[in-house]
């Protein structure tokens, strides 16, 4: 009996020692330099959540405020893009098609022309032009019926509009997703001032849109950093007029990207403008409808594959493309219980994370882009997802989609005069009350870490420099014996 008790006492002691050793290998405090950076910006320590996990080498992980659900801003795009890589596949593509419901004889389509959107996140003007050239090459010249837009691919959610700073709601990064998204619905206006007059041009051309140029040409002078040129869309009996006002010195120019049209008007206007340039005509009206079952497929265009799409999303933090991707996941995994494709995507992503051994208890996804006040995730959940991605067969594709520090994307201007140039792939996130980074970074020993730092505060001014300090501190790991041998 005494021997048995001794063995139990020794076993318990060994267990306590093991637990103590394990705890000693986890850091639960912020690096001193990060604490100092927070203090310098008058921000409390609990505003920041930080998780740093060693993926190679002997490093000690850090967990600080790791299990607090926070708004991650655009770092949520990493969840959407990695989930899409695995749930839809790296070679997944989207398709856009033209159909006809009548006979084609001698270049004349005696029926309606249908443009069916497949949710392509990157259907730009060049690819639409090529698709319509293909339509022309297949013998279509004149359409006697209507131009019908099929926008039924997604079951669209009814989400509240989001405008973080209350500015112009027509800015391109606020464009909502659509089954037939063309050129991200963006218009580029260029104003060029010559002596006595100002020229206004628009790209791409949109059928039914005219320009009312009221910009005053000033005498030649210094070109302003913020030119006084304003745009106001005014509906007309047939189409729209863009009223352009302001002042511009001779020899100066101003360029603006805006998205004032709805998806239907933009798509129909772009199609008609291109078709006219190609020598074609459409006699009927523009309307929305579904492709009939008996309709004949005329031509089809395929998007770039998933790998290129997620690169555009993560490198440049493209909100609209991320939302298209999120809805694409939902459409693929939609079932009878889902009200819309956003709800289906959220369910599918949570189930996917659970299968990977990640507890998604804090995960809240509204649109998958981070452009939201309701989306949430903990730093631990994000870091565990990055760790899983490191071991994924698609790790290379996923990591390469993120901005390279001091080199490209949203990180191109940060940490330029540090040893971190090109040493980390980091996705950024920014809202009025959020600053965040998430991705993979190497230290001076050449070992790789997963790093997640999310700061939520009413006044996060200057907080990007705090997050940069996280990366600098991580890079300065103690020199290892392995490094010395190298």
C-alpha positions, 0 to 999 in steps of 0.5 A, a space after each residue: 500500500 505504501 509503495 503504491 502511494 509512493 508511486 502515485 505521489 511520484 507520478 503526480 510530481 512528474 505530471 506537475 513538473 511536466 505541466 510547469 515545463 510546458 507552461 514555461 515554454 509559452 510566453 503570455 506577455 507582450 514584448 517590451 518594445 511592443 508595450 513601449 509602443 502601445 504606451 507611446 500611443 496612449 493605448 492600453 495593453 488589452 486593446 491588442 491581441 497577439 499570437 506568434 507561433 513557431 512553424 520551424 525552429 525551436 522558438 517559444 510561442 506567444 499568446 496574449 489576449 488570444 481568446 478575445 473575439 475581435 474585429 479583424 478588418 481585412 485580415 478576415 480575407 485570409 479565412 475566406 481565401 484559404 477556405 476557398 482554396 480547400 473547399 473549391 480547389 486551386 484550379 476552380 474557375 468561373 464562367 460567363 456565357 452568351 445564349 440565344 433563344 431564337 434562330 441565327 441566320 445571316 448574322 441576324 439573331 431573331 430572338 433575345 441575347 442572354 448574358 449569364 453571369 457565373 459570379 466571376 470575380 475578375 470579369 474585366 473589360 478586356 475579357 468581356 471584349 474578348 468574349 464579345 469578339 468571340 460572339 461576333 466571330 460566331 456569326 452574330 451581328 444584329 440582335 432583333 430581341 432584347 439584351 437579357 441579363 441573367 443574375 441568378 447565379 447567387 442567392 444574394 444576402 440582404 446585408 446593411 450597407 457599410 461605409 466606415 468613414 461616411 464619405 462618398 458611397 460610390 467609391 469602388 472599394 464599397 461595390 457589392 457583389 453580384 452574379 454578373 459583376 463586370 469590371 468591379 463596376 468601376 468608372 475612371 474619369 480623366 479631366 485634362 485642362 488645356 488653355 481655355 477648356 477642360 477635356 473629360 473622358 470616361 473609361 470604359 465607355 458606357 452606352 446611354 451615359 453622357 458627360 455634362 462638362 462644367 469644369 472651369 479651366 484656370 490659367 496655368 499654375 501649380 497643379 493641386 495635390 487634390 484637384 477640385 473636380 466633382 462628379 454627380 450622376 443625374 438620371 435622364 429620360 434615356 440614360 444618365 448624365 454625369 455632371 462634372 464641376 470644379 476648376 482645374 489649372 491649364 496643363 493639369 489633370 485629375 483622375 477619379 475612380 467611382 462606381 455610381 451605377 447599379 450592376 444592371 445598368 453598368 453591365 448593359 451599358 458596357 455590353 452595348 458600348 463594346 458591341 457597337 464598337 464591334 459593328 453590332 447592334 441590339 434592337 431591343 431593350 435591356 432587362 433582367 431574366 433567366 436563361 430559358 432551358 431551350 436556349 442555345 449556348 453561343 460562347 463562353 469565357 472562363 475566369 483565371 483560376 483560384 490561385 490568381 483570384 486569391 492573389 488579387 484579393 490578398 495583395 490588394 485587399 479587394 473587398 468586392 472580389 472577396 465577397 464574390 469568393 465568399 458567395 461562391 463558397 456558399 453557392 457550392 455548399 448551399 442546402 435547404 436550410 440556408 437563407 442565402 449564399 452568405 449564410 451557406 458560406 459561413 456554415 461551410 467555413 465553420 464546418 471546414 475549420 472544425 474538421 481541421 481541428 480548429 474551434 471556431 467558437 469566436 468566428 463570425 462572418 458576414 461577407 468574408 471581406 472584413 468590411 463589416 462591423 459584425 465580423 469577429 475572430 480571435 487571434 488564436 483561431 486565426 493563428 491556428 488557421 495559419 498553422 494549418 495552412 502551413 501544412 496544407 498542400 496549397 501552402 505555397 499558393 496561399 502564402 504567395 497571395 499575401 503582400 511581401 513586406 516593403 515590396 508589394 500590395 498593402 505592405 509595399 510602403 511599410 518597414 522599408 528600412 529594416 531587415 524585414 524587406 521581403 522576409 514576411 508575407 503579411 495581410 493587413 487590416 484597417 477600419 476606423 477602429 481596427 488595425 491588424 496584421 496576419 501572415 507568415 514572417 521569418 526571423 534572423 535565423 531563417 525560421 518561419 513564424 505564424 503571426 497575428 496581431 489585432 488591435 481594436 480601439 476607438 482611437 487606434 491612431 498610429 497603431 500600424 507602427 505598433 504592429 510593425 514593431 511586432 514584426 521587428 521584435 519577432 525578427 530579432 530572435 536570439 541567434 541560434 547555434 544552427 544559424 552560426 553553423 550556416 
